[in-house]
Amino acid sequence: KMQGALEIVAASVCAGWTQHFILHPLDTMKTRLQYSKAPATRNVRQSMWDAMQDLELPDAPKKREAVVRQKARRIGFWNKPILSDIAGAVDLLKRTRFISLYSGLLPAMLAVVPTAIVYMPTYEFAKSSLQSFHIHKEFIAPMAGLATGIVCATVRVPSSVLKSRVQLGLASSSLDALQQALKAGGIRELYAGFFATLALDVVTAIVQFTVIDLGSRSSPWLAGSPAALGFFASALATTASEPIDVVRTRIMSRIRGRNDARFLYNGLFHGFSQALRTEGLTALYRGLLPRLVLKSFGGAIWYSSYVHSKSFFLSLSPLSDSSRGREL
């Protein structure tokens, strides 16, 4: 029997609320950058030059252009999405009031509750159950993460659809987004992008919990610093899952029955192929910078809040003496 089940649920909800309230503006920025369409690029210097043009720099002479292109070649391919995100973020902040970055906060905060109720409790229960079967310890965290991702996706997809549409300005409020979805396709519309979200949550949970498990067992410093452990685990999970999240955001933004959406993806793999064909690999890393910052610092806030909240709630429990030592 898993000890401290109620305490785990309470700690999971507290951690989720803390993380989402602090970092919601970055989540909105990430969503809007992912929804923006990148021009097809074939090399680094074109992307670098496009990014600098997005910053609205004045026309430069040929000599300066040559210097910029030379620097771009030295920067390397993998910095291209980051540069594009910096340019897009600067442009977005110039055109947007900060308060608007809190669009979609209500559905995000409401979504935390059902998601948090299943997220860490599912992981803790799956981990405890797998340990009882004497499975090799190296496989316990990934397998428990797989179970967690599946359960989490099933619960959180409807709220993610509403949140994304409010953030993108496709609906004026959560209620408006809900009415649009139900009118366009009923309950099915609320599960737009389900398989993309399932893939995203499974990949994220497997990487995140595997890193947390390995870090807590192999590094005394990380084991004693849940914020650092959550930061590194979330950073790696975010980098691994970014292409899935880009396509997922675009799928969720489409309203069934309408063909005026910016992206007409039929599914996850169709979205991958379309983005690669029309925009290049860079498109799959749109929004990486804000999402990396969001998820990394969010992971630090979430995991440290969870560990400390769990310890606090267990200390109030009659079973605190036997439960306090249990860590994730």
C-alpha positions in Angstrom: 0.0 0.0 0.0 1.3 3.4 -0.9 1.8 5.5 2.2 0.7 9.2 2.3 -1.6 9.1 -0.7 -3.5 12.2 0.3 -0.3 14.0 1.2 1.1 13.2 -2.2 -2.0 14.5 -4.0 -2.0 17.8 -1.9 1.7 18.3 -2.5 1.3 17.6 -6.3 -1.5 20.3 -6.5 0.5 22.9 -4.5 3.6 22.3 -6.7 1.5 22.6 -9.9 -0.2 25.8 -8.9 3.1 27.4 -7.8 4.8 26.5 -11.1 2.0 27.6 -13.4 1.2 31.0 -11.8 4.8 32.1 -11.8 5.7 31.0 -15.3 2.4 31.4 -17.2 3.6 34.5 -19.2 6.5 32.4 -20.6 4.0 29.6 -21.5 1.9 32.1 -23.5 5.0 33.4 -25.3 6.0 29.9 -26.1 2.6 29.1 -27.5 2.5 32.2 -29.7 6.0 31.6 -31.1 5.1 28.0 -31.9 2.0 29.2 -33.8 3.9 31.7 -35.8 5.0 30.4 -39.2 8.7 30.3 -40.0 10.0 30.9 -43.5 11.7 27.9 -45.1 15.4 28.1 -44.5 18.2 26.0 -45.9 21.2 27.3 -44.0 22.2 29.0 -40.9 23.1 32.4 -42.4 19.6 32.8 -43.9 18.0 32.0 -40.6 20.3 34.4 -38.8 19.6 37.1 -41.3 15.9 36.6 -41.1 16.1 36.7 -37.3 18.0 40.0 -37.4 15.4 41.4 -39.8 12.7 40.4 -37.4 14.4 42.6 -34.8 13.7 45.5 -37.2 17.4 46.5 -37.6 18.1 49.3 -40.1 19.3 48.4 -43.5 23.0 47.4 -43.3 25.7 47.9 -45.9 27.1 44.9 -47.7 30.2 44.9 -45.5 28.1 44.6 -42.3 26.0 41.9 -43.9 29.1 39.9 -44.7 30.2 40.1 -41.1 26.8 39.0 -39.9 26.8 36.1 -42.2 30.3 35.1 -41.2 29.3 35.1 -37.6 26.3 33.1 -38.4 28.4 30.4 -40.0 30.4 30.1 -36.8 27.4 29.9 -34.6 26.3 26.6 -36.0 23.0 24.9 -36.9 21.6 24.1 -33.5 21.6 27.7 -32.3 19.3 28.7 -35.2 16.0 28.0 -33.3 17.3 29.9 -30.3 18.2 33.0 -32.4 14.8 32.9 -34.1 13.1 32.7 -30.7 15.0 35.6 -29.3 14.0 37.7 -32.3 10.4 36.6 -32.1 10.2 37.2 -28.4 11.6 40.7 -28.7 9.1 41.5 -31.4 6.2 40.0 -29.4 7.1 42.0 -26.3 7.3 45.2 -28.4 3.7 44.6 -29.7 2.1 43.1 -26.6 1.0 44.3 -23.2 2.5 42.2 -20.4 -0.9 41.6 -18.9 -2.0 39.8 -22.1 0.6 37.2 -21.4 -1.6 36.0 -18.6 -4.3 35.0 -21.2 -5.5 31.5 -20.5 -4.4 31.6 -16.8 -7.7 30.4 -15.5 -7.9 27.2 -17.6 -4.3 26.6 -16.9 -4.8 26.8 -13.1 -8.0 24.8 -13.3 -6.2 22.2 -15.4 -3.5 21.8 -12.7 -6.0 20.2 -10.3 -7.0 17.1 -12.3 -3.6 16.8 -13.8 -1.9 17.1 -10.4 -4.3 14.6 -8.9 -3.1 11.9 -11.3 0.5 13.0 -12.1 2.6 12.3 -9.1 0.2 9.8 -7.5 0.3 7.7 -10.6 4.1 7.9 -10.7 4.4 7.1 -7.0 1.9 4.2 -7.2 3.5 2.8 -10.4 7.0 3.0 -8.9 5.9 1.3 -5.7 4.1 -1.4 -7.6 7.0 -2.1 -9.9 9.4 -2.3 -6.9 7.2 -5.0 -5.4 7.7 -7.1 -8.6 11.5 -6.9 -8.1 12.1 -5.3 -11.5 15.6 -4.1 -12.1 15.9 -0.6 -10.6 17.2 0.9 -13.9 13.8 0.2 -15.6 11.5 1.2 -12.8 11.6 5.0 -13.4 11.1 4.8 -17.2 8.2 2.3 -16.9 6.6 4.4 -14.1 7.1 7.5 -16.3 5.4 5.7 -19.2 2.3 5.0 -17.1 2.3 8.5 -15.8 2.4 10.0 -19.3 -0.5 7.9 -20.5 -2.7 8.8 -17.6 -1.7 12.5 -17.6 -2.5 12.9 -21.3 -6.0 11.5 -20.9 -6.8 14.0 -18.2 -5.2 17.2 -19.4 -6.0 17.3 -23.2 -9.3 19.2 -22.9 -7.9 22.0 -20.8 -4.8 22.2 -23.0 -7.0 22.8 -26.0 -8.9 25.6 -24.3 -5.8 27.2 -22.9 -4.0 27.2 -26.3 -6.9 28.8 -28.1 -7.3 31.5 -25.6 -3.6 32.2 -25.6 -3.6 32.5 -29.4 -6.5 34.8 -29.4 -8.7 32.3 -31.2 -11.3 32.6 -28.4 -11.9 35.5 -26.0 -12.3 33.4 -22.9 -12.2 29.8 -21.6 -16.0 29.7 -21.9 -15.9 31.0 -25.4 -13.3 28.4 -26.4 -15.4 25.7 -24.8 -18.5 26.8 -26.7 -16.6 27.0 -30.0 -15.2 23.5 -29.4 -18.6 21.9 -28.5 -20.3 23.6 -31.5 -17.6 22.6 -33.9 -17.2 18.9 -33.0 -18.6 18.2 -29.6 -16.6 16.3 -26.9 -14.3 15.0 -29.7 -13.2 18.6 -30.4 -11.9 18.9 -26.8 -9.6 16.0 -27.6 -8.0 17.6 -30.6 -4.4 16.6 -30.8 -4.8 13.7 -28.2 -2.2 11.4 -29.8 0.3 14.3 -30.1 -0.3 15.1 -26.4 0.0 11.5 -25.5 3.4 11.3 -27.3 4.5 14.5 -25.7 3.6 13.5 -22.1 5.0 10.0 -22.5 8.4 11.2 -23.8 8.5 14.0 -21.2 7.6 11.8 -18.3 10.1 9.0 -19.3 13.0 11.4 -19.7 12.1 13.5 -16.6 11.7 10.7 -14.1 14.6 8.7 -15.5 16.9 11.7 -14.9 15.4 12.4 -11.5 15.9 8.8 -10.5 19.5 8.5 -11.8 20.4 11.9 -10.4 19.1 11.1 -6.9 20.9 7.8 -6.8 24.2 8.8 -8.4 24.8 12.3 -7.1 24.6 13.3 -3.4 24.5 16.9 -4.4 21.5 16.5 -6.7 19.8 14.2 -4.2 20.0 17.0 -1.7 19.0 19.8 -4.1 15.5 19.0 -5.5 15.5 22.4 -7.4 18.7 21.6 -9.3 17.5 18.0 -10.0 14.1 19.3 -11.3 15.9 21.9 -13.4 18.2 19.4 -15.2 15.5 16.7 -15.6 13.1 19.2 -17.1 15.7 20.8 -19.4 16.5 17.4 -21.0 12.9 16.3 -21.2 12.0 19.6 -22.9 14.7 19.4 -25.5 13.7 15.8 -26.3 10.0 16.6 -26.7 10.1 20.1 -28.4 9.2 18.9 -31.9 6.2 17.1 -30.6 5.0 20.1 -28.7 5.3 22.4 -31.7 3.1 20.1 -33.8 0.7 19.5 -30.9 0.1 23.3 -30.4 -0.6 23.7 -34.1 -3.0 20.8 -34.2 -4.9 22.0 -31.1 -5.3 25.5 -32.6 -7.4 24.2 -35.5 -11.2 24.3 -35.1 -12.9 21.3 -36.8 -14.9 22.1 -39.9 -13.0 25.3 -40.7 -10.3 25.5 -43.3 -9.0 29.0 -42.4 -6.5 27.7 -39.8 -2.9 28.5 -40.4 -1.9 24.9 -40.1 -4.1 22.1 -41.6 -2.5 19.1 -40.0 -4.3 15.8 -39.9 -2.2 14.3 -37.2 1.2 14.2 -35.5 3.2 12.5 -38.3 1.4 14.6 -41.0 2.3 17.7 -39.0 6.0 16.6 -38.9 6.2 16.0 -42.6 4.4 19.2 -43.5 6.5 21.4 -41.2 9.7 19.8 -42.5 8.7 20.2 -46.1 7.4 23.7 -46.1 9.5 25.4 -43.3 12.5 23.2 -42.6 13.8 21.6 -39.4 13.8 25.0 -37.7 10.0 24.9 -37.5 10.1 22.0 -35.2 12.1 24.0 -32.7 10.0 27.2 -32.8 9.5 28.3 -29.2 12.3 26.2 -27.9 13.9 29.1 -26.0 10.9 30.2 -23.9 9.8 26.6 -23.5 13.3 25.6 -22.3 13.3 28.5 -19.8 9.7 27.8 -18.8 10.2 24.0 -18.3 13.6 24.2 -16.8 12.8 26.8 -14.1 9.3 25.3 -13.9 10.9 21.9 -13.2 13.0 23.5 -10.4 9.9 25.2 -8.9 7.7 22.1 -9.4 10.0 19.5 -8.0 11.3 21.5 -5.0 7.8 22.6 -4.2 6.6 19.0 -4.4 9.4 17.6 -2.2 9.0 20.2 0.5 5.2 20.2 0.3 5.1 16.4 0.6 7.5 16.5 3.6 5.3 19.2 5.2 2.0 17.3 4.7 3.5 14.1 5.8 4.7 15.8 9.0 1.1 16.6 9.8 0.0 13.0 9.3 -0.2 10.4 12.1 2.0 8.2 9.8 4.7 10.9 9.6 7.3 8.9 11.4 7.1 6.1 8.8 6.3 8.2 5.8 8.7 11.1 6.2 11.6 9.2 4.8 9.9 8.3 1.6 11.2 10.3 -1.3 10.5 10.2 -5.0 
